[in-house]
Each structure stands twice: as structure tokens, then as C-alpha cells.
Amino acid sequence: MRRFVLIGQTAAASGEFSLEDLPSSSGRLDALLRALRSALLVSHDVRRDVCVYLVLRGGPRAPRLLRIDGSRAKFLRPDERSLAILIKKSLDAALPHVRELSEVRPGIDLCEGDLPDLLASLGDEPRYILEEGAADLRGQSLAQDAWFFLGDHQGFDAASRAQLAARGALPLSVGPRSLHAEDVVAVVNNELDRTFNAAAR
Ligand SMILES: C[S@@+](CC[C@H](N)C(=O)[O-])C[C@H]1O[C@@H](n2cnc3c(N)ncnc32)[C@H](O)[C@@H]1O
């Protein structure tokens, strides 16, 4: 399983945002949704071997963790509005304050928690911080079951960077330019697809 973790420093942790004005009402959840689409969706299909975690730190219910598991997810559509509706319904699910990820829609799991909670659950899979200016991802032997951590429009906060470093995450870049997270995810998926010949999945 390939995992992408998108850290949204201001992204809404509840469904209290407007679909009519997603960027400004959701703490830039829109940017995370585009990265989610890039991580999970290919033309007319879902990547069954990819899992996406959203770390949601904005608004009343924050912090919360949302997992979208490509092996179980249903009703994923590529347009941003449909994804926003699905995530809004998931965040609005009547879920008590649980610290274990619990399914709220098919393939979508939710719990209370922040990055340290997620890091505490990791096994010994390789993990990478995706950052401009780091060592080039090309030439590295990436594992199929790696974890990839990305920042949002503000990049990484210092605490997250320190927590990731403490858990042995290696900084990697996808090239010399600062890209949008969704484009970084596309490049990483492409590199792994080429390595693992996953076109038929
Ligand atoms: C829009 S960028 C953040 C830009 C932000 N102004 C900053 O200074 O970090 C969103 C995320 O994409 C990832 N990213 C952007 N460019 C990258 C690159 N060239 N290589 C690897 N990751 C990159 C990083 O995780 C970054 O936090």
C-alpha cells in the first residue's frame, strides 16, 4: 500500500464549510482535495493500492484524521465539488469522539487525532517528507509501501517537521521548483508506477 499524508494546517475538520466558496470557507481544504484526487484516481478507475490521510487542523472539531482507502472506497468522482460533498458528509457523520479510525462511509475512516497519533501507528515502512530543496527522489530506491508526507499551501509547520524527523522521515524532492501538492503527488505516483509497473492495477 502506498500512502500519502496531506497535512492541512488550516483545513476544516468539520463539515462546516460552503460548497459555493470552498477555498475561503474550508481553510483551503480544496487544495487537499485536489491532491486526494491526484493520489487516488486514474482515468476511469481508483488506485486500489493507495491510501490517503488528511490531517485536518482547522475549525471547531480539529484536529482530526481522515483516511480514504482506495481498496475500499466507493463513489469517488474526479471533480472537486463531488469530492468536497463526499468529505463534507464524512466529516458530518455522527461519530462520537473516538481515537481509533472508524468507518463513516465506504472506505472512509475518521477519528480524533493529529500527526503524532498517526506517526505512533506506523510500522517500519519507509517514510519520506516531500519538500522542495531536498535530495532528488530520482535515483532513490523507493518502496511500494512507503509513506509520503506533504504540506499544504503554507508548507510544513516546524513541529510537524520535527515530529517527522524524529520518526526517521527522509526529505525528498521531485525537482527544483516549488509545486502544488497535487502535482507533487502525481509525480510520485508516476515514479512508483514506472518502478512497479502498476499500469494494470
Ligand atoms: C504548495 S507547496 C508549499 C509551498 C509553501 N509556500 C512552502 O514554502 O513550503 C505544498 C507542498 O508540496 C510539496 N512540494 C512542493 N514542491 C515540492 C518539490 N519540488 N519537491 C517535493 N515536494 C514539494 C511540499 O510538501 C509542500 O509543503
Ligand as a Chemical Component Dictionary entry (heavy atoms), coordinates in Angstrom:
data_LIG
# 
_chem_comp.id                   LIG 
_chem_comp.type                 NON-POLYMER 
_chem_comp.pdbx_formal_charge   0 
_chem_comp.three_letter_code    LIG 
# 
loop_
_chem_comp_atom.comp_id 
_chem_comp_atom.atom_id 
_chem_comp_atom.alt_atom_id 
_chem_comp_atom.type_symbol 
_chem_comp_atom.charge 
_chem_comp_atom.model_Cartn_x 
_chem_comp_atom.model_Cartn_y 
_chem_comp_atom.model_Cartn_z 
_chem_comp_atom.pdbx_ordinal 
LIG C1  C1  C 0  2.305 24.484 -2.442 1  
LIG S1  S1  S 1  3.615 23.595 -1.715 2  
LIG C2  C2  C 0  4.029 24.592 -0.298 3  
LIG C3  C3  C 0  4.673 25.859 -0.629 4  
LIG C4  C4  C 0  4.952 26.685 0.596  5  
LIG N1  N1  N 0  4.950 28.042 0.222  6  
LIG C5  C5  C 0  6.289 26.354 1.232  7  
LIG O1  O1  O 0  7.103 27.236 1.335  8  
LIG O2  O2  O -1 6.534 25.240 1.660  9  
LIG C6  C6  C 0  2.772 22.260 -0.940 10 
LIG C7  C7  C 0  3.616 21.092 -0.593 11 
LIG O3  O3  O 0  4.037 20.428 -1.772 12 
LIG C8  C8  C 0  5.269 19.778 -1.526 13 
LIG N2  N2  N 0  6.223 20.245 -2.540 14 
LIG C9  C9  C 0  6.181 21.354 -3.284 15 
LIG N3  N3  N 0  7.208 21.401 -4.164 16 
LIG C10 C10 C 0  7.907 20.259 -3.983 17 
LIG C11 C11 C 0  9.076 19.706 -4.589 18 
LIG N4  N4  N 0  9.734 20.324 -5.560 19 
LIG N5  N5  N 0  9.510 18.505 -4.151 20 
LIG C12 C12 C 0  8.850 17.845 -3.171 21 
LIG N6  N6  N 0  7.754 18.322 -2.559 22 
LIG C13 C13 C 0  7.289 19.516 -2.952 23 
LIG C14 C14 C 0  5.686 20.088 -0.110 24 
LIG O4  O4  O 0  5.268 19.029 0.733  25 
LIG C15 C15 C 0  4.895 21.358 0.167  26 
LIG O5  O5  O 0  4.686 21.547 1.537  27 
# 
loop_
_chem_comp_bond.comp_id 
_chem_comp_bond.atom_id_1 
_chem_comp_bond.atom_id_2 
_chem_comp_bond.value_order 
_chem_comp_bond.pdbx_ordinal 
LIG C1  S1  SING 1  
LIG S1  C2  SING 2  
LIG S1  C6  SING 3  
LIG C2  C3  SING 4  
LIG C3  C4  SING 5  
LIG C4  N1  SING 6  
LIG C4  C5  SING 7  
LIG C5  O1  DOUB 8  
LIG C5  O2  SING 9  
LIG C6  C7  SING 10 
LIG C7  O3  SING 11 
LIG C7  C15 SING 12 
LIG O3  C8  SING 13 
LIG C8  N2  SING 14 
LIG C8  C14 SING 15 
LIG N2  C9  SING 16 
LIG N2  C13 SING 17 
LIG C9  N3  DOUB 18 
LIG N3  C10 SING 19 
LIG C10 C11 SING 20 
LIG C10 C13 DOUB 21 
LIG C11 N4  SING 22 
LIG C11 N5  DOUB 23 
LIG N5  C12 SING 24 
LIG C12 N6  DOUB 25 
LIG N6  C13 SING 26 
LIG C14 O4  SING 27 
LIG C14 C15 SING 28 
LIG C15 O5  SING 29 
# 
